Amino acid sequence: MAISSHHWASMRTVASIPTNSLKAPGLEPLSQKLSGFLCQSLMTLNAVLNQVPLLIGMVLILLDALMPKHDPDRFSSITVGTGKSENTFDFGRIYLILEERVEKAFRITQDFVYSHSAVLCISRMHPDLLAEKWPGQKVSKIWLSERFGMDSVAPSQLSRLSQRIADFVTRNKKAVVLVDGMEYLSLFNDFLRLQQFFEQLNDLVMEHGAILLVAVDPRLFDPRSLARLRRYAEIVS
C-alpha cells in the first residue's frame, strides 16, 4: 500500500521530537533529589566512620581511668613495735585484738602512728582525750556518741560509720583504722547487723589494702558469735 505524502510528513514530525521530551513530567527533578540525598548520606556516613577510631580511643581512655589500678604492693606487710611488742600485719586484713581493756589496741595503734601511717581512730573516748595519747601526731578521730557533731557518729548509724571509714581508706593509701567500742555498738545493734557491718568493712580493707584493728572484749560475745567474727579476721595474741 502506498504511503501518502501526508503520512510521510506526520512520521517526520514525530521523529524530530527530542526523546527527553517524552519522559514523564516530574521524574527528572525527583531523580536528581534522590541522587543528591544519597551522595549527602554517603558523605555523612564516611565522616562518621572516620571518627570511629577516635571515639573508640576516647572510650578506652575513659575505661582505663575508671578501672581500679592494680597495685602489686597493696597486700604487702608491715612490722611495727619493737622487741616483744613487735607485730607484723598484712594490708587488706582485719585483726581482732581480744582484751578486756583497750591498752594493747592503743599501743599497737601508737606504733602505727609513729611509723607515719595514716590512722583513723574510732572510739568511745572523746577526741580531745585521744589527742593526748599521741601529742603532736596527726590522727583522724571519730567519736562514737549520740551527741551531734562533725567528728561524732551515733552508734545506731552503722551505715554512716561504714561510709566514713570508706572515705578515709579511699583517700589514704595503706590506711590503718582502729575500732574501739564494740560493746557500745552492740547496745544499739543486734549481732546480725554487727556481722553485716564486719562484712562491709572486710570488703573495704581488701579493696583498698588497708588494715582494720578491732578491739573486742571476749566476754562481750558468746563463743559461737565470736567464732563468726573470727571468720573475717585474724587474732592478735
C-alpha positions as CSV (number, residue, x, y, z in Angstrom):
1,M,0.0,0.0,0.0
2,A,1.4,3.4,-1.0
3,I,2.0,5.9,1.8
4,S,0.7,9.3,1.1
5,S,2.7,12.4,1.4
6,H,0.6,13.4,4.3
7,H,1.6,10.3,6.3
8,W,5.3,10.8,5.5
9,A,5.1,14.3,6.8
10,S,3.5,13.1,10.1
11,M,6.2,10.5,10.6
12,R,9.0,13.1,10.1
13,T,7.3,15.3,12.6
14,V,7.3,12.5,15.3
15,A,10.9,11.6,14.6
16,S,12.0,15.1,15.0
17,I,10.6,15.3,18.6
18,P,13.5,15.1,21.3
19,T,13.5,11.9,23.2
20,N,13.8,13.7,26.6
21,S,10.5,15.4,25.9
22,L,8.8,12.0,26.0
23,K,9.7,11.5,29.7
24,A,7.0,11.7,32.3
25,P,6.8,15.1,33.9
26,G,8.4,15.4,37.4
27,L,10.6,12.3,37.2
28,E,13.9,14.1,36.4
29,P,13.8,16.5,39.3
30,L,12.9,13.6,41.7
31,S,15.9,11.5,40.5
32,Q,18.2,14.5,40.9
33,K,16.9,15.0,44.5
34,L,17.3,11.3,45.3
35,S,20.8,11.2,43.8
36,G,21.8,14.3,45.9
37,F,20.3,12.7,49.0
38,L,22.3,9.5,48.5
39,C,25.5,11.4,47.9
40,Q,25.0,13.5,51.1
41,S,24.2,10.4,53.1
42,L,27.3,8.6,51.9
43,M,29.4,11.7,52.7
44,T,27.9,11.8,56.3
45,L,28.4,8.1,56.8
46,N,32.0,8.4,55.6
47,A,32.6,11.3,58.1
48,V,31.2,9.2,60.9
49,L,33.3,6.2,60.0
50,N,36.4,8.3,60.0
51,Q,35.6,9.4,63.6
52,V,35.1,5.8,64.9
53,P,38.8,5.1,65.7
54,L,38.9,8.4,67.7
55,L,35.7,7.5,69.6
56,I,37.0,4.1,70.4
57,G,40.2,5.6,71.7
58,M,38.3,8.0,73.9
59,V,36.2,5.2,75.3
60,L,39.3,3.1,76.1
61,I,40.9,6.1,77.9
62,L,37.8,6.6,79.9
63,L,37.5,2.9,80.9
64,D,41.2,2.9,81.9
65,A,40.6,5.9,84.1
66,L,37.6,4.3,85.8
67,M,39.1,0.9,86.3
68,P,41.0,0.4,89.6
69,K,44.7,0.2,89.1
70,H,46.5,-3.0,90.0
71,D,48.8,-2.3,92.9
72,P,51.2,-5.2,93.5
73,D,52.2,-3.6,96.8
74,R,48.6,-3.5,98.1
75,F,48.7,-6.7,100.1
76,S,52.2,-6.3,101.5
77,S,53.1,-6.5,105.2
78,I,54.3,-4.0,107.8
79,T,56.1,-4.6,111.1
80,V,55.6,-2.2,113.9
81,G,56.7,-2.1,117.5
82,T,60.0,-3.3,118.9
83,G,61.2,-6.3,120.9
84,K,58.4,-8.3,122.5
85,S,55.9,-5.7,121.3
86,E,56.8,-6.2,117.7
87,N,53.9,-7.3,115.4
88,T,53.6,-7.9,111.7
89,F,50.4,-7.1,109.9
90,D,49.2,-7.7,106.4
91,F,47.5,-5.0,104.5
92,G,44.0,-5.9,103.3
93,R,43.1,-7.7,106.6
94,I,41.0,-7.3,109.7
95,Y,42.6,-8.0,113.1
96,L,40.7,-8.8,116.3
97,I,42.5,-7.7,119.4
98,L,41.0,-9.7,122.3
99,E,41.4,-8.0,125.6
100,E,39.1,-6.8,128.4
101,R,40.7,-3.4,128.2
102,V,41.9,-1.5,125.2
103,E,45.5,-0.9,126.3
104,K,47.1,-3.3,123.7
105,A,44.9,-1.9,120.9
106,F,46.0,1.6,121.7
107,R,49.6,0.6,122.0
108,I,49.5,-1.1,118.6
109,T,47.8,2.0,117.1
110,Q,50.5,4.1,118.6
111,D,53.1,2.0,116.8
112,F,51.3,2.7,113.5
113,V,51.1,6.4,114.4
114,Y,54.8,6.7,114.9
115,S,55.5,4.7,111.8
116,H,53.8,7.6,109.9
117,S,50.8,5.6,108.8
118,A,47.5,7.3,108.1
119,V,45.5,6.4,111.1
120,L,41.8,6.7,111.9
121,C,40.7,6.0,115.5
122,I,37.1,5.3,116.2
123,S,36.4,5.2,119.9
124,R,34.1,5.9,122.8
125,M,36.8,8.2,124.1
126,H,36.4,11.9,123.4
127,P,38.7,13.1,120.5
128,D,40.5,15.6,122.9
129,L,41.5,12.7,125.2
130,L,42.7,10.7,122.2
131,A,44.8,13.6,121.1
132,E,46.6,13.5,124.5
133,K,47.7,9.9,123.8
134,W,49.7,11.0,120.7
135,P,50.7,14.6,121.2
136,G,51.9,16.3,118.1
137,Q,50.8,13.5,115.8
138,K,48.2,13.7,113.1
139,V,45.5,11.2,113.8
140,S,41.9,11.3,112.4
141,K,39.2,10.6,115.0
142,I,35.6,9.6,115.2
143,W,33.7,9.8,118.5
144,L,31.1,7.1,119.0
145,S,28.4,9.2,120.6
146,E,24.8,10.2,120.3
147,R,26.0,13.8,120.7
148,F,25.7,15.7,117.4
149,G,29.0,16.9,115.9
150,M,31.3,16.8,112.9
151,D,33.6,14.2,114.5
152,S,30.9,12.1,116.0
153,V,28.7,9.2,114.7
154,A,25.8,7.7,116.6
155,P,26.2,4.0,117.5
156,S,22.9,3.2,115.7
157,Q,24.2,4.6,112.4
158,L,26.4,1.8,111.2
159,S,25.9,2.7,107.5
160,R,27.2,6.2,108.2
161,L,30.1,4.9,110.2
162,S,31.0,2.5,107.3
163,Q,30.9,5.4,104.9
164,R,33.2,7.5,107.0
165,I,35.7,4.5,107.1
166,A,35.3,4.1,103.3
167,D,36.1,7.8,102.7
168,F,39.2,7.5,104.9
169,V,40.7,4.4,103.3
170,T,39.9,5.7,99.8
171,R,41.8,8.9,100.4
172,N,44.8,7.4,102.2
173,K,47.0,4.6,100.8
174,K,47.7,1.8,103.3
175,A,45.4,3.3,105.9
176,V,45.1,1.9,109.4
177,V,41.7,2.0,111.2
178,L,41.1,1.2,114.9
179,V,37.5,0.4,116.0
180,D,37.2,0.6,119.8
181,G,33.8,0.4,121.3
182,M,32.2,-2.8,120.1
183,E,30.4,-3.2,123.4
184,Y,28.8,0.2,122.9
185,L,27.8,-0.6,119.3
186,S,26.3,-3.9,120.5
187,L,23.9,-1.9,122.8
188,F,22.2,-0.3,119.7
189,N,22.6,-3.1,117.1
190,D,21.8,-6.8,117.2
191,F,24.6,-9.3,116.3
192,L,23.3,-9.8,112.7
193,R,23.7,-6.1,112.0
194,L,27.2,-6.1,113.5
195,Q,28.1,-9.2,111.4
196,Q,26.9,-7.4,108.3
197,F,28.9,-4.3,109.3
198,F,32.0,-6.6,109.6
199,E,31.4,-8.0,106.2
200,Q,31.3,-4.5,104.7
201,L,34.5,-3.5,106.4
202,N,36.2,-6.7,105.3
203,D,35.3,-5.8,101.7
204,L,36.6,-2.2,102.2
205,V,40.0,-3.2,103.6
206,M,40.6,-5.8,101.0
207,E,39.6,-3.5,98.1
208,H,41.9,-0.6,99.4
209,G,44.7,-2.6,101.0
210,A,44.0,-1.1,104.5
211,I,44.4,-2.6,108.0
212,L,41.5,-2.7,110.4
213,L,42.1,-3.2,114.1
214,V,39.1,-4.1,116.2
215,A,39.3,-4.2,120.0
216,V,36.9,-6.7,121.4
217,D,36.3,-7.8,124.9
218,P,36.0,-11.6,124.6
219,R,33.3,-11.5,127.4
220,L,31.1,-9.5,125.1
221,F,30.1,-12.3,122.8
222,D,29.3,-15.9,123.2
223,P,31.8,-18.4,121.7
224,R,29.6,-19.0,118.7
225,S,29.2,-15.3,117.8
226,L,32.9,-14.7,118.4
227,A,33.7,-17.6,116.1
228,R,31.6,-15.9,113.3
229,L,33.6,-12.7,113.7
230,R,36.8,-14.6,113.5
231,R,35.9,-15.8,110.1
232,Y,36.7,-12.3,108.7
233,A,39.7,-11.6,110.9
234,E,43.0,-12.8,112.4
235,I,43.6,-12.8,116.2
236,V,46.3,-10.7,117.6
237,S,47.7,-12.6,120.6
